[in-house]
Amino acid sequence: MSRDNLRRLLALSAMVQDLRLAALSQAEQARAASVAALARLSAPPPETDLDPIAAGRAQMTYERWADVRRAELKSTIARQTETCLAAQAEARTAFGRQQALISVADRLAATRKGL
């Protein structure tokens, strides 16, 4: 393998690694946003000047909606967790390939110096 081809391969490998790391970061940010949205649903209701009966009805209506939303968010978080795990695996593979190519390049350089 020529030096130019190896340099190009190293550059491409670095780009792939950067792409995989960016995908991982994006997946983790999306998951974190969903987790934060789920946490906000558990916040206590604000104080109001409503009639206690009207306030109770409003609270019950909100809780029904929040229960449905929590279920949706939990499903979304599960999918996003799976996406994060897959992105982590892809990033690890890209890192391993990059390190293997660096090792090959170093050995090739050492062999050429020895000649």
PyMOL CGO cylinders between C-alpha atoms (Angstrom):
from pymol import cmd
from pymol.cgo import CYLINDER

trace = [
    CYLINDER, 0.00, 0.00, 0.00, 1.41, 3.37, -0.95, 0.3, 1, 1, 1, 1, 1, 1,
    CYLINDER, 1.41, 3.37, -0.95, 1.87, 6.16, 1.55, 0.3, 1, 1, 1, 1, 1, 1,
    CYLINDER, 1.87, 6.16, 1.55, -0.66, 8.35, -0.26, 0.3, 1, 1, 1, 1, 1, 1,
    CYLINDER, -0.66, 8.35, -0.26, -3.30, 5.63, -0.19, 0.3, 1, 1, 1, 1, 1, 1,
    CYLINDER, -3.30, 5.63, -0.19, -2.66, 5.02, 3.50, 0.3, 1, 1, 1, 1, 1, 1,
    CYLINDER, -2.66, 5.02, 3.50, -2.91, 8.74, 4.26, 0.3, 1, 1, 1, 1, 1, 1,
    CYLINDER, -2.91, 8.74, 4.26, -6.22, 8.94, 2.38, 0.3, 1, 1, 1, 1, 1, 1,
    CYLINDER, -6.22, 8.94, 2.38, -7.49, 5.87, 4.18, 0.3, 1, 1, 1, 1, 1, 1,
    CYLINDER, -7.49, 5.87, 4.18, -6.52, 7.40, 7.54, 0.3, 1, 1, 1, 1, 1, 1,
    CYLINDER, -6.52, 7.40, 7.54, -8.28, 10.65, 6.62, 0.3, 1, 1, 1, 1, 1, 1,
    CYLINDER, -8.28, 10.65, 6.62, -11.43, 8.79, 5.58, 0.3, 1, 1, 1, 1, 1, 1,
    CYLINDER, -11.43, 8.79, 5.58, -11.32, 6.73, 8.74, 0.3, 1, 1, 1, 1, 1, 1,
    CYLINDER, -11.32, 6.73, 8.74, -11.07, 9.89, 10.83, 0.3, 1, 1, 1, 1, 1, 1,
    CYLINDER, -11.07, 9.89, 10.83, -14.06, 11.37, 9.00, 0.3, 1, 1, 1, 1, 1, 1,
    CYLINDER, -14.06, 11.37, 9.00, -16.11, 8.24, 9.61, 0.3, 1, 1, 1, 1, 1, 1,
    CYLINDER, -16.11, 8.24, 9.61, -15.16, 8.32, 13.28, 0.3, 1, 1, 1, 1, 1, 1,
    CYLINDER, -15.16, 8.32, 13.28, -16.20, 12.00, 13.53, 0.3, 1, 1, 1, 1, 1, 1,
    CYLINDER, -16.20, 12.00, 13.53, -19.49, 11.19, 11.80, 0.3, 1, 1, 1, 1, 1, 1,
    CYLINDER, -19.49, 11.19, 11.80, -20.22, 8.32, 14.19, 0.3, 1, 1, 1, 1, 1, 1,
    CYLINDER, -20.22, 8.32, 14.19, -19.37, 10.47, 17.21, 0.3, 1, 1, 1, 1, 1, 1,
    CYLINDER, -19.37, 10.47, 17.21, -21.66, 13.23, 15.94, 0.3, 1, 1, 1, 1, 1, 1,
    CYLINDER, -21.66, 13.23, 15.94, -24.49, 10.72, 15.48, 0.3, 1, 1, 1, 1, 1, 1,
    CYLINDER, -24.49, 10.72, 15.48, -23.91, 9.46, 19.02, 0.3, 1, 1, 1, 1, 1, 1,
    CYLINDER, -23.91, 9.46, 19.02, -23.98, 13.00, 20.41, 0.3, 1, 1, 1, 1, 1, 1,
    CYLINDER, -23.98, 13.00, 20.41, -27.18, 13.79, 18.55, 0.3, 1, 1, 1, 1, 1, 1,
    CYLINDER, -27.18, 13.79, 18.55, -28.86, 10.60, 19.78, 0.3, 1, 1, 1, 1, 1, 1,
    CYLINDER, -28.86, 10.60, 19.78, -27.83, 11.32, 23.37, 0.3, 1, 1, 1, 1, 1, 1,
    CYLINDER, -27.83, 11.32, 23.37, -29.12, 14.89, 23.16, 0.3, 1, 1, 1, 1, 1, 1,
    CYLINDER, -29.12, 14.89, 23.16, -32.50, 13.72, 21.85, 0.3, 1, 1, 1, 1, 1, 1,
    CYLINDER, -32.50, 13.72, 21.85, -32.75, 11.14, 24.63, 0.3, 1, 1, 1, 1, 1, 1,
    CYLINDER, -32.75, 11.14, 24.63, -31.79, 13.73, 27.26, 0.3, 1, 1, 1, 1, 1, 1,
    CYLINDER, -31.79, 13.73, 27.26, -34.51, 16.07, 25.98, 0.3, 1, 1, 1, 1, 1, 1,
    CYLINDER, -34.51, 16.07, 25.98, -37.10, 13.31, 26.30, 0.3, 1, 1, 1, 1, 1, 1,
    CYLINDER, -37.10, 13.31, 26.30, -35.94, 12.43, 29.82, 0.3, 1, 1, 1, 1, 1, 1,
    CYLINDER, -35.94, 12.43, 29.82, -36.18, 16.12, 30.78, 0.3, 1, 1, 1, 1, 1, 1,
    CYLINDER, -36.18, 16.12, 30.78, -39.70, 16.33, 29.32, 0.3, 1, 1, 1, 1, 1, 1,
    CYLINDER, -39.70, 16.33, 29.32, -40.69, 13.29, 31.36, 0.3, 1, 1, 1, 1, 1, 1,
    CYLINDER, -40.69, 13.29, 31.36, -39.29, 14.88, 34.52, 0.3, 1, 1, 1, 1, 1, 1,
    CYLINDER, -39.29, 14.88, 34.52, -41.21, 18.10, 33.88, 0.3, 1, 1, 1, 1, 1, 1,
    CYLINDER, -41.21, 18.10, 33.88, -44.48, 16.15, 33.88, 0.3, 1, 1, 1, 1, 1, 1,
    CYLINDER, -44.48, 16.15, 33.88, -43.88, 15.27, 37.53, 0.3, 1, 1, 1, 1, 1, 1,
    CYLINDER, -43.88, 15.27, 37.53, -43.62, 18.89, 38.63, 0.3, 1, 1, 1, 1, 1, 1,
    CYLINDER, -43.62, 18.89, 38.63, -46.26, 19.98, 41.14, 0.3, 1, 1, 1, 1, 1, 1,
    CYLINDER, -46.26, 19.98, 41.14, -49.10, 22.13, 39.79, 0.3, 1, 1, 1, 1, 1, 1,
    CYLINDER, -49.10, 22.13, 39.79, -48.88, 25.88, 40.31, 0.3, 1, 1, 1, 1, 1, 1,
    CYLINDER, -48.88, 25.88, 40.31, -51.05, 27.54, 42.93, 0.3, 1, 1, 1, 1, 1, 1,
    CYLINDER, -51.05, 27.54, 42.93, -54.25, 29.02, 41.54, 0.3, 1, 1, 1, 1, 1, 1,
    CYLINDER, -54.25, 29.02, 41.54, -57.15, 31.13, 42.72, 0.3, 1, 1, 1, 1, 1, 1,
    CYLINDER, -57.15, 31.13, 42.72, -59.66, 28.73, 41.18, 0.3, 1, 1, 1, 1, 1, 1,
    CYLINDER, -59.66, 28.73, 41.18, -62.60, 27.31, 43.01, 0.3, 1, 1, 1, 1, 1, 1,
    CYLINDER, -62.60, 27.31, 43.01, -61.43, 24.08, 44.70, 0.3, 1, 1, 1, 1, 1, 1,
    CYLINDER, -61.43, 24.08, 44.70, -63.84, 21.98, 42.66, 0.3, 1, 1, 1, 1, 1, 1,
    CYLINDER, -63.84, 21.98, 42.66, -62.73, 23.57, 39.37, 0.3, 1, 1, 1, 1, 1, 1,
    CYLINDER, -62.73, 23.57, 39.37, -59.10, 23.22, 40.41, 0.3, 1, 1, 1, 1, 1, 1,
    CYLINDER, -59.10, 23.22, 40.41, -59.65, 19.55, 41.20, 0.3, 1, 1, 1, 1, 1, 1,
    CYLINDER, -59.65, 19.55, 41.20, -61.28, 18.94, 37.82, 0.3, 1, 1, 1, 1, 1, 1,
    CYLINDER, -61.28, 18.94, 37.82, -58.47, 20.75, 36.05, 0.3, 1, 1, 1, 1, 1, 1,
    CYLINDER, -58.47, 20.75, 36.05, -55.93, 18.69, 37.99, 0.3, 1, 1, 1, 1, 1, 1,
    CYLINDER, -55.93, 18.69, 37.99, -57.67, 15.42, 37.10, 0.3, 1, 1, 1, 1, 1, 1,
    CYLINDER, -57.67, 15.42, 37.10, -57.85, 16.39, 33.44, 0.3, 1, 1, 1, 1, 1, 1,
    CYLINDER, -57.85, 16.39, 33.44, -54.18, 17.31, 33.48, 0.3, 1, 1, 1, 1, 1, 1,
    CYLINDER, -54.18, 17.31, 33.48, -53.24, 14.04, 35.21, 0.3, 1, 1, 1, 1, 1, 1,
    CYLINDER, -53.24, 14.04, 35.21, -55.10, 11.99, 32.58, 0.3, 1, 1, 1, 1, 1, 1,
    CYLINDER, -55.10, 11.99, 32.58, -53.29, 13.85, 29.82, 0.3, 1, 1, 1, 1, 1, 1,
    CYLINDER, -53.29, 13.85, 29.82, -49.96, 13.58, 31.68, 0.3, 1, 1, 1, 1, 1, 1,
    CYLINDER, -49.96, 13.58, 31.68, -50.37, 9.81, 32.12, 0.3, 1, 1, 1, 1, 1, 1,
    CYLINDER, -50.37, 9.81, 32.12, -50.84, 9.38, 28.37, 0.3, 1, 1, 1, 1, 1, 1,
    CYLINDER, -50.84, 9.38, 28.37, -47.88, 11.68, 27.68, 0.3, 1, 1, 1, 1, 1, 1,
    CYLINDER, -47.88, 11.68, 27.68, -45.68, 9.79, 30.18, 0.3, 1, 1, 1, 1, 1, 1,
    CYLINDER, -45.68, 9.79, 30.18, -46.46, 6.53, 28.40, 0.3, 1, 1, 1, 1, 1, 1,
    CYLINDER, -46.46, 6.53, 28.40, -45.56, 8.10, 25.05, 0.3, 1, 1, 1, 1, 1, 1,
    CYLINDER, -45.56, 8.10, 25.05, -42.33, 9.54, 26.45, 0.3, 1, 1, 1, 1, 1, 1,
    CYLINDER, -42.33, 9.54, 26.45, -41.32, 6.24, 28.06, 0.3, 1, 1, 1, 1, 1, 1,
    CYLINDER, -41.32, 6.24, 28.06, -41.78, 4.50, 24.72, 0.3, 1, 1, 1, 1, 1, 1,
    CYLINDER, -41.78, 4.50, 24.72, -39.80, 7.23, 22.99, 0.3, 1, 1, 1, 1, 1, 1,
    CYLINDER, -39.80, 7.23, 22.99, -37.03, 7.02, 25.59, 0.3, 1, 1, 1, 1, 1, 1,
    CYLINDER, -37.03, 7.02, 25.59, -36.82, 3.26, 25.12, 0.3, 1, 1, 1, 1, 1, 1,
    CYLINDER, -36.82, 3.26, 25.12, -36.38, 3.69, 21.36, 0.3, 1, 1, 1, 1, 1, 1,
    CYLINDER, -36.38, 3.69, 21.36, -33.88, 6.49, 21.88, 0.3, 1, 1, 1, 1, 1, 1,
    CYLINDER, -33.88, 6.49, 21.88, -31.91, 4.35, 24.33, 0.3, 1, 1, 1, 1, 1, 1,
    CYLINDER, -31.91, 4.35, 24.33, -31.71, 1.62, 21.73, 0.3, 1, 1, 1, 1, 1, 1,
    CYLINDER, -31.71, 1.62, 21.73, -30.54, 4.18, 19.16, 0.3, 1, 1, 1, 1, 1, 1,
    CYLINDER, -30.54, 4.18, 19.16, -27.90, 5.47, 21.60, 0.3, 1, 1, 1, 1, 1, 1,
    CYLINDER, -27.90, 5.47, 21.60, -26.58, 1.96, 22.23, 0.3, 1, 1, 1, 1, 1, 1,
    CYLINDER, -26.58, 1.96, 22.23, -26.36, 1.28, 18.49, 0.3, 1, 1, 1, 1, 1, 1,
    CYLINDER, -26.36, 1.28, 18.49, -24.60, 4.62, 17.95, 0.3, 1, 1, 1, 1, 1, 1,
    CYLINDER, -24.60, 4.62, 17.95, -22.14, 3.79, 20.74, 0.3, 1, 1, 1, 1, 1, 1,
    CYLINDER, -22.14, 3.79, 20.74, -21.33, 0.47, 19.09, 0.3, 1, 1, 1, 1, 1, 1,
    CYLINDER, -21.33, 0.47, 19.09, -20.79, 2.16, 15.73, 0.3, 1, 1, 1, 1, 1, 1,
    CYLINDER, -20.79, 2.16, 15.73, -18.57, 4.81, 17.33, 0.3, 1, 1, 1, 1, 1, 1,
    CYLINDER, -18.57, 4.81, 17.33, -16.50, 2.11, 19.07, 0.3, 1, 1, 1, 1, 1, 1,
    CYLINDER, -16.50, 2.11, 19.07, -16.08, 0.26, 15.80, 0.3, 1, 1, 1, 1, 1, 1,
    CYLINDER, -16.08, 0.26, 15.80, -15.00, 3.43, 14.01, 0.3, 1, 1, 1, 1, 1, 1,
    CYLINDER, -15.00, 3.43, 14.01, -12.52, 4.18, 16.80, 0.3, 1, 1, 1, 1, 1, 1,
    CYLINDER, -12.52, 4.18, 16.80, -11.11, 0.65, 16.63, 0.3, 1, 1, 1, 1, 1, 1,
    CYLINDER, -11.11, 0.65, 16.63, -10.69, 0.86, 12.88, 0.3, 1, 1, 1, 1, 1, 1,
    CYLINDER, -10.69, 0.86, 12.88, -8.97, 4.22, 13.20, 0.3, 1, 1, 1, 1, 1, 1,
    CYLINDER, -8.97, 4.22, 13.20, -6.58, 2.84, 15.82, 0.3, 1, 1, 1, 1, 1, 1,
    CYLINDER, -6.58, 2.84, 15.82, -5.86, -0.23, 13.70, 0.3, 1, 1, 1, 1, 1, 1,
    CYLINDER, -5.86, -0.23, 13.70, -5.02, 1.94, 10.70, 0.3, 1, 1, 1, 1, 1, 1,
    CYLINDER, -5.02, 1.94, 10.70, -2.76, 4.11, 12.83, 0.3, 1, 1, 1, 1, 1, 1,
    CYLINDER, -2.76, 4.11, 12.83, -0.99, 0.98, 14.05, 0.3, 1, 1, 1, 1, 1, 1,
    CYLINDER, -0.99, 0.98, 14.05, -0.52, -0.25, 10.48, 0.3, 1, 1, 1, 1, 1, 1,
    CYLINDER, -0.52, -0.25, 10.48, 0.79, 3.15, 9.41, 0.3, 1, 1, 1, 1, 1, 1,
    CYLINDER, 0.79, 3.15, 9.41, 3.25, 3.20, 12.32, 0.3, 1, 1, 1, 1, 1, 1,
    CYLINDER, 3.25, 3.20, 12.32, 4.50, -0.30, 11.53, 0.3, 1, 1, 1, 1, 1, 1,
    CYLINDER, 4.50, -0.30, 11.53, 4.83, 0.54, 7.85, 0.3, 1, 1, 1, 1, 1, 1,
    CYLINDER, 4.83, 0.54, 7.85, 6.79, 3.69, 8.71, 0.3, 1, 1, 1, 1, 1, 1,
    CYLINDER, 6.79, 3.69, 8.71, 9.06, 1.73, 11.08, 0.3, 1, 1, 1, 1, 1, 1,
    CYLINDER, 9.06, 1.73, 11.08, 9.64, -0.96, 8.45, 0.3, 1, 1, 1, 1, 1, 1,
    CYLINDER, 9.64, -0.96, 8.45, 10.55, 1.60, 5.82, 0.3, 1, 1, 1, 1, 1, 1,
    CYLINDER, 10.55, 1.60, 5.82, 12.96, 3.33, 8.19, 0.3, 1, 1, 1, 1, 1, 1,
    CYLINDER, 12.96, 3.33, 8.19, 14.62, -0.01, 8.90, 0.3, 1, 1, 1, 1, 1, 1,
    CYLINDER, 14.62, -0.01, 8.90, 15.25, -0.59, 5.18, 0.3, 1, 1, 1, 1, 1, 1,
]
cmd.load_cgo(trace, "trace")
